């Protein structure tokens, strides 16, 4: 009898030890652990990031020709090359403000979108217009509100974009955004890639996206398949790319954000990673990931930043970091500062190496492209082994050059009909998906 009475005590002790072990591991988990097995980025591939951060910051100015605030070195914008700059009044709350800039110095057509404005209800409306598995796109799932915002933007600016693309055939078309804007930018790049003929038959390799502090806006199969187009930049402990908590739950919750994230973290810990990966509705940070690491465990202050990059399948920022910097690392100002510092360190390292070995930029570029292509293939194969793709015909998006196969079947891929607006395209595909369900 005494032995039976002792069983609950033993079980309770084991349970307490398990909880204490989990809490200890979670408290020791650092943002640097997410990318510790990734490769190191080089200066050439990371060079655009600080520049696009400045372009995004410029959207916050009421008048870019008479700015009230500028980062060190300025925004780097020639006002004569500024094509358009839209405000909340222009977008009518359908999308965040943005600007279109023709960067002749870098042969780039830049579409920059600002982040969430805490004072604007319209921005919250875009974020809250979603539920898990609500919107299908190209064989996967995406955030409904962000996709609708992207459709509205393309409806408004399609003619200007097509003229610029046709007038400058050697220029790239780059969508860049921060936070809320990063999700809209990612949706824009995917819709444009699926409807390239509407923008002067622009090649896929000319379309790029840089999502700064991205929201989790697309399913894993899309995040991997569009890794040759979309690049996500995350600073150390940033909470937004890590939390799988639906954004509508965050803003509708009566709990404070840290408490909600802690509860969500505890819940996700009990879910096997295999189940997470096989859930086609679960949203992730898009594309290729660049992780700026500037702090170390048990060390106070920031250190020389290191940028790691990969196209991960499993372990794609799945763990929330218990850190006082989780929200501060989301700020575009900090990201710009640390990315600029990281780029300068990369260039300094390259300069030191060039003193010993003759510079071979063309060879280095070819090596970078080859490495990226190998990572794409490895990610696709890894996704296939994990049964991530829900439609077998979707596999094989990338060839050796990172291009789409002309024979690849996209049964769920949307395309514009004659005289059809982008918004009508999205709605048509949405109702089609509802019927198939």
C-alpha positions as CSV (number, residue, x, y, z in Angstrom):
1,X,0.0,0.0,0.0
2,X,2.8,2.4,0.9
3,X,4.4,1.6,-2.5
4,X,1.2,2.6,-4.3
5,X,1.1,5.8,-2.4
6,X,4.6,6.6,-3.5
7,X,3.9,6.2,-7.3
8,X,2.1,9.6,-7.7
9,X,4.9,11.3,-5.9
10,X,7.5,9.7,-8.3
11,X,5.4,10.7,-11.3
12,X,5.0,14.2,-10.0
13,X,8.8,14.5,-9.5
14,X,9.5,13.2,-13.0
15,X,7.0,15.7,-14.4
16,X,8.6,18.6,-12.5
17,X,12.1,17.6,-13.6
18,X,10.9,17.4,-17.2
19,X,9.3,20.9,-17.0
20,X,12.4,22.3,-15.4
21,X,14.6,20.7,-18.1
22,X,12.5,22.2,-20.8
23,X,12.5,25.6,-19.2
24,X,16.3,25.5,-18.7
25,X,16.8,24.6,-22.4
26,X,14.4,27.3,-23.5
27,X,16.1,29.9,-21.4
28,X,19.5,28.9,-22.8
29,X,18.3,28.9,-26.4
30,X,19.8,31.7,-28.4
31,X,18.9,33.1,-31.7
32,X,22.4,32.1,-33.0
33,X,21.4,28.5,-32.6
34,X,18.9,28.6,-35.4
35,X,21.6,29.1,-38.1
36,X,24.7,27.5,-36.5
37,X,24.9,24.9,-39.3
38,X,24.4,27.4,-42.2
39,X,27.0,28.7,-44.5
40,X,28.5,32.2,-44.4
41,X,27.3,34.8,-46.8
42,X,29.7,36.9,-48.8
43,X,29.8,40.6,-49.6
44,X,28.6,40.3,-53.2
45,X,25.3,38.5,-52.4
46,X,24.6,40.5,-49.2
47,X,25.4,44.0,-50.7
48,X,21.8,44.9,-51.6
49,X,20.4,44.5,-48.1
50,X,21.6,47.8,-46.4
51,X,20.6,49.7,-49.6
52,X,17.1,48.3,-49.6
53,X,16.8,49.0,-45.9
54,X,17.5,52.7,-46.7
55,X,14.9,52.7,-49.5
56,X,12.3,51.2,-47.2
57,X,13.2,53.9,-44.6
58,X,12.6,56.5,-47.2
59,X,9.0,55.5,-47.5
60,X,8.4,56.7,-44.0
61,X,9.3,60.3,-45.0
62,X,6.3,62.6,-45.9
63,X,8.5,64.4,-48.5
64,X,11.6,62.6,-49.6
65,X,12.9,65.8,-51.2
66,X,12.8,67.5,-47.8
67,X,13.4,64.6,-45.3
68,X,13.0,65.2,-41.6
69,X,15.3,62.3,-40.7
70,X,18.0,60.4,-42.5
71,X,20.2,57.5,-41.5
72,X,24.0,58.1,-41.6
73,X,25.0,58.5,-45.2
74,X,21.4,59.4,-46.2
75,X,18.9,57.3,-48.0
76,X,21.0,57.1,-51.2
77,X,18.1,58.2,-53.3
78,X,18.4,60.5,-56.3
79,X,15.1,62.4,-56.3
80,X,15.2,62.7,-60.1
81,X,15.0,58.9,-60.3
82,X,12.0,58.7,-58.0
83,X,9.0,57.5,-60.2
84,X,6.1,57.5,-57.7
85,X,5.6,57.6,-53.9
86,X,2.2,56.6,-52.5
87,X,0.9,57.5,-49.1
88,X,-2.0,56.1,-47.0
89,X,-4.2,58.6,-48.7
90,X,-3.3,57.2,-52.1
91,X,-3.7,53.5,-51.1
92,X,-7.0,54.2,-49.2
93,X,-5.9,51.6,-46.6
94,X,-5.8,48.7,-49.1
95,X,-2.0,48.5,-48.8
96,X,0.9,50.1,-46.9
97,X,2.6,53.1,-48.5
98,X,5.3,52.4,-51.0
99,X,7.6,54.0,-53.6
100,X,8.9,53.1,-57.0
101,X,12.5,54.1,-57.7
102,X,14.6,53.6,-60.8
103,X,18.1,52.9,-59.6
104,X,20.4,53.5,-62.6
105,X,23.6,53.0,-60.5
106,X,22.6,49.4,-59.8
107,X,20.5,48.7,-62.9
108,X,17.5,48.0,-60.7
109,X,13.7,48.9,-60.6
110,X,13.0,49.1,-56.9
111,X,9.5,48.7,-55.3
112,X,9.9,49.5,-51.6
113,X,7.1,49.0,-49.1
114,X,7.0,50.3,-45.5
115,X,6.2,48.2,-42.4
116,X,3.3,48.2,-40.0
117,X,2.0,51.6,-38.7
118,X,0.8,51.0,-35.2
119,X,-1.5,54.0,-35.5
120,X,-3.3,52.8,-38.7
121,X,-6.3,50.6,-38.4
122,X,-6.0,49.8,-42.1
123,X,-2.7,48.0,-41.5
124,X,-4.3,45.8,-38.8
125,X,-7.2,45.1,-41.2
126,X,-4.7,43.7,-43.7
127,X,-3.0,41.5,-41.0
128,X,-6.3,40.3,-39.5
129,X,-7.8,39.3,-42.9
130,X,-6.6,35.7,-42.7
131,X,-7.3,32.3,-41.1
132,X,-5.2,29.2,-41.3
133,X,-5.7,27.5,-44.6
134,X,-8.0,30.2,-46.0
135,X,-6.1,31.1,-49.2
136,X,-4.5,28.7,-51.6
137,X,-2.0,29.8,-54.2
138,X,0.2,27.9,-56.6
139,X,-0.3,24.5,-54.8
140,X,0.3,26.0,-51.4
141,X,-1.2,28.4,-48.8
142,X,-0.5,32.1,-48.3
143,X,-1.7,34.9,-46.1
144,X,-5.1,36.1,-47.4
145,X,-4.8,39.8,-46.5
146,X,-1.3,40.2,-47.8
147,X,-2.2,38.6,-51.1
148,X,-5.2,40.9,-51.5
149,X,-3.0,43.9,-50.8
150,X,-0.5,42.7,-53.4
151,X,-3.3,42.3,-56.0
152,X,-4.5,45.8,-55.3
153,X,-0.9,47.2,-55.7
154,X,-0.4,45.4,-59.0
155,X,-3.8,46.7,-60.3
156,X,-2.7,50.2,-59.5
157,X,0.9,50.1,-60.8
158,X,1.0,47.4,-63.4
159,X,1.1,49.8,-66.4
160,X,4.1,51.8,-64.9
161,X,5.9,48.6,-64.0
162,X,5.5,47.2,-67.5
163,X,6.7,50.4,-69.1
164,X,9.8,50.4,-66.9
165,X,10.5,46.7,-67.5
166,X,10.2,47.1,-71.3
167,X,12.2,50.3,-71.4
168,X,15.1,48.9,-69.3
169,X,15.4,45.2,-70.5
170,X,18.7,44.8,-68.6
171,X,17.4,46.0,-65.2
172,X,16.2,43.7,-62.4
173,X,12.8,44.2,-60.8
174,X,13.1,44.1,-57.0
175,X,10.4,44.2,-54.4
176,X,11.5,45.1,-50.9
177,X,9.6,45.5,-47.7
178,X,9.8,45.4,-43.9
179,X,7.5,43.5,-41.5
180,X,4.0,44.0,-43.0
181,X,5.6,45.3,-46.2
182,X,7.8,42.2,-46.4
183,X,4.7,40.0,-46.7
184,X,3.2,42.2,-49.4
185,X,6.6,42.2,-51.3
186,X,6.8,38.4,-51.1
187,X,3.2,38.1,-52.5
188,X,4.0,40.6,-55.3
189,X,7.1,38.7,-56.4
190,X,5.2,35.4,-56.5
191,X,2.2,36.8,-58.5
192,X,4.6,38.6,-60.9
193,X,6.6,35.3,-61.5
194,X,3.3,33.5,-62.2
195,X,2.2,36.2,-64.7
196,X,5.4,37.4,-66.3
197,X,3.7,38.1,-69.7
198,X,1.7,40.9,-68.1
199,X,5.0,42.7,-67.3
200,X,6.6,42.5,-70.7
201,X,7.5,38.8,-70.5
202,X,10.1,39.6,-67.8
203,X,12.4,36.6,-67.1
204,X,12.1,34.9,-63.7
205,X,15.8,35.6,-63.0
206,X,15.1,39.4,-63.3
207,X,12.5,39.3,-60.4
208,X,13.8,39.6,-56.9
209,X,12.4,40.1,-53.4
210,X,14.1,41.2,-50.2
211,X,11.8,40.6,-47.2
212,X,13.3,42.4,-44.2
213,X,12.1,41.0,-40.8
214,X,9.5,38.9,-42.6
215,X,6.2,37.7,-41.4
216,X,5.4,34.1,-41.8
217,X,3.2,34.4,-45.0
218,X,3.5,31.2,-47.1
219,X,3.5,27.4,-46.7
220,X,6.7,25.5,-46.7
221,X,6.5,24.2,-50.2
222,X,6.2,27.8,-51.6
223,X,8.9,29.1,-49.3
224,X,11.4,26.5,-50.7
225,X,10.3,26.7,-54.4
226,X,10.6,30.5,-54.5
227,X,14.0,30.6,-52.8
228,X,15.6,31.7,-56.1
229,X,13.4,34.8,-56.1
230,X,12.7,35.7,-52.4
231,X,15.4,36.5,-49.8
232,X,14.5,37.0,-46.2
233,X,16.7,38.9,-43.7
234,X,16.4,38.2,-40.0
235,X,18.3,40.0,-37.2
236,X,19.3,37.7,-34.3
237,X,16.3,37.2,-32.0
238,X,13.5,38.8,-34.1
239,X,10.2,37.3,-32.9
240,X,8.0,37.7,-36.0
241,X,9.8,35.2,-38.4
242,X,9.7,32.7,-35.5
243,X,6.2,32.8,-34.2
244,X,3.7,30.6,-35.9
245,X,1.0,32.3,-33.9
246,X,-1.6,33.6,-36.4
247,X,-1.3,37.4,-36.6
248,X,-5.0,37.8,-36.0
249,X,-4.6,35.9,-32.7
250,X,-1.8,38.2,-31.6
251,X,-3.7,41.4,-32.1
252,X,-7.1,40.1,-30.9
253,X,-5.7,38.5,-27.8
254,X,-6.3,40.0,-24.4
255,X,-2.9,38.8,-23.2
256,X,0.3,40.8,-23.6
257,X,2.5,39.8,-26.5
258,X,5.3,38.2,-24.4
259,X,2.8,36.1,-22.5
260,X,1.1,34.9,-25.7
261,X,4.4,34.0,-27.3
262,X,5.5,32.1,-24.2
263,X,2.2,30.1,-24.2
264,X,2.5,29.4,-27.9
265,X,6.1,28.3,-27.5
266,X,5.1,25.8,-24.8
267,X,2.3,24.4,-27.0
268,X,4.6,24.0,-30.0
269,X,7.2,22.2,-27.9
270,X,4.7,19.4,-27.5
271,X,4.1,19.0,-31.2
272,X,6.5,16.7,-33.1
273,X,8.4,18.5,-35.8
274,X,7.3,15.9,-38.3
275,X,3.7,16.9,-37.8
276,X,4.6,20.6,-38.2
277,X,6.3,19.9,-41.5
278,X,3.5,17.9,-42.9
279,X,0.8,20.5,-42.1
280,X,0.3,22.1,-45.5
281,X,-1.4,25.1,-43.9
282,X,1.4,26.1,-41.6
283,X,3.0,29.4,-42.7
284,X,6.8,30.1,-42.8
285,X,9.2,32.9,-43.5
286,X,9.7,32.9,-47.3
287,X,12.6,32.0,-49.5
288,X,16.3,32.0,-48.8
289,X,17.2,33.1,-45.3
290,X,19.9,35.5,-44.2
291,X,20.5,35.5,-40.5
292,X,22.5,38.4,-39.0
293,X,24.0,37.1,-35.7
294,X,25.5,39.9,-33.5
295,X,25.2,38.5,-30.0
296,X,26.5,35.4,-28.2
297,X,25.1,33.4,-25.3
298,X,26.1,34.7,-21.8
299,X,27.8,37.7,-23.4
300,X,26.5,41.3,-22.8
301,X,26.2,43.7,-25.7
302,X,26.5,43.3,-29.5
303,X,29.6,42.0,-31.3
304,X,30.8,42.1,-34.8
305,X,27.9,40.7,-36.9
306,X,28.1,37.6,-38.9
307,X,25.7,36.7,-41.7
308,X,24.7,33.1,-42.3
309,X,22.6,31.9,-45.2
310,X,20.7,28.8,-46.3
311,X,17.5,27.4,-47.7
312,X,16.4,25.3,-44.8
313,X,13.4,23.0,-44.8
314,X,13.2,21.7,-41.2
315,X,14.3,24.1,-38.5
316,X,13.2,27.2,-40.4
317,X,13.1,29.6,-37.3
318,X,10.7,27.3,-35.4
319,X,11.8,28.3,-31.9
320,X,10.9,31.5,-30.2
321,X,13.8,33.0,-28.3
322,X,13.2,34.2,-24.8
323,X,15.1,37.5,-25.1
324,X,14.7,41.1,-24.2
325,X,15.8,41.9,-27.8
326,X,13.1,39.8,-29.5
327,X,11.1,43.0,-30.4
328,X,14.0,45.4,-30.7
329,X,15.6,43.2,-33.4
330,X,12.5,43.7,-35.5
331,X,13.2,47.4,-35.9
332,X,14.2,48.4,-39.4
333,X,16.7,50.9,-38.0
334,X,18.6,48.2,-36.1
335,X,18.5,45.9,-39.1
336,X,20.0,48.6,-41.3
337,X,22.7,49.4,-38.9
338,X,23.8,45.8,-38.3
339,X,23.5,44.8,-41.9
340,X,25.7,47.8,-43.0
341,X,28.3,46.9,-40.3
342,X,28.3,43.2,-41.5
343,X,28.7,44.3,-45.1
344,X,31.7,46.5,-44.2
345,X,33.3,43.6,-42.3
346,X,32.8,41.3,-45.3
347,X,34.4,43.9,-47.6
348,X,37.3,44.4,-45.3
349,X,37.9,40.7,-45.2
350,X,37.8,40.5,-49.0
351,X,40.3,43.4,-49.2
352,X,42.7,41.7,-46.8
353,X,42.4,38.5,-48.9
354,X,43.0,40.4,-52.1
355,X,46.4,41.6,-50.8
356,X,47.5,37.9,-50.9
357,X,45.5,36.5,-53.8
358,X,44.6,38.3,-57.0
359,X,41.0,39.3,-57.1
360,X,38.8,37.0,-59.3
361,X,35.3,38.5,-59.0
362,X,33.8,36.6,-61.9
363,X,35.0,33.2,-60.5
364,X,33.7,34.2,-57.0
365,X,30.3,35.1,-58.5
366,X,30.1,31.7,-60.3
367,X,31.0,29.9,-57.1
368,X,28.3,31.7,-55.2
369,X,25.7,30.9,-57.9
370,X,26.8,27.3,-57.9
371,X,26.6,27.1,-54.1
372,X,23.1,28.6,-54.2
373,X,21.9,26.2,-56.9
374,X,23.2,23.2,-54.9
375,X,21.4,24.5,-51.8
376,X,18.1,24.8,-53.8
377,X,18.5,21.2,-55.0
378,X,19.3,20.0,-51.5
379,X,16.3,21.8,-50.1
380,X,13.9,20.5,-52.7
381,X,15.2,16.9,-52.2
382,X,14.9,17.3,-48.4
383,X,11.3,18.6,-48.8
384,X,10.5,15.7,-51.1
385,X,11.8,13.1,-48.6
386,X,9.7,14.8,-45.8
387,X,6.6,14.7,-48.0
388,X,6.2,18.4,-47.8
389,X,4.8,18.9,-51.3
390,X,1.1,18.2,-51.6
391,X,1.1,18.0,-55.4
392,X,3.8,15.8,-57.1
393,X,3.7,17.9,-60.3
394,X,4.9,20.9,-58.3
395,X,8.3,19.2,-57.7
396,X,11.2,20.2,-59.9
397,X,10.7,24.0,-60.1
398,X,14.4,24.6,-60.3
399,X,16.8,23.5,-63.0
400,X,20.5,23.8,-62.9
401,X,20.3,27.5,-63.6
402,X,17.6,28.0,-61.1
403,X,15.0,28.5,-63.8
404,X,11.5,27.0,-64.1
405,X,11.0,24.1,-66.3
406,X,8.9,24.9,-69.4
407,X,7.1,21.6,-69.1
408,X,6.4,21.9,-65.4
409,X,2.7,21.6,-64.7
410,X,1.1,24.2,-62.5
411,X,-2.5,23.1,-62.1
412,X,-3.1,25.5,-59.3
413,X,-1.0,28.3,-60.7
414,X,-3.1,31.5,-61.4
415,X,-2.8,33.4,-64.6
416,X,-4.5,36.4,-65.9
417,X,-7.2,36.3,-68.6
418,X,-7.7,39.0,-71.2
419,X,-8.9,42.3,-69.6
420,X,-8.9,40.8,-66.1
421,X,-7.6,42.7,-63.2
422,X,-5.1,41.3,-60.7
423,X,-7.8,41.5,-58.0
424,X,-10.3,39.6,-60.1
425,X,-7.6,37.0,-60.8
426,X,-7.1,36.5,-57.0
427,X,-10.8,36.3,-56.4
428,X,-11.4,33.8,-59.3
429,X,-8.7,31.5,-58.0
430,X,-10.0,31.8,-54.4
431,X,-13.5,30.8,-55.3
432,X,-12.1,27.9,-57.4
433,X,-10.2,26.6,-54.5
434,X,-13.3,26.9,-52.2
435,X,-15.3,24.8,-54.7
436,X,-12.6,22.1,-54.9
437,X,-12.6,21.8,-51.1
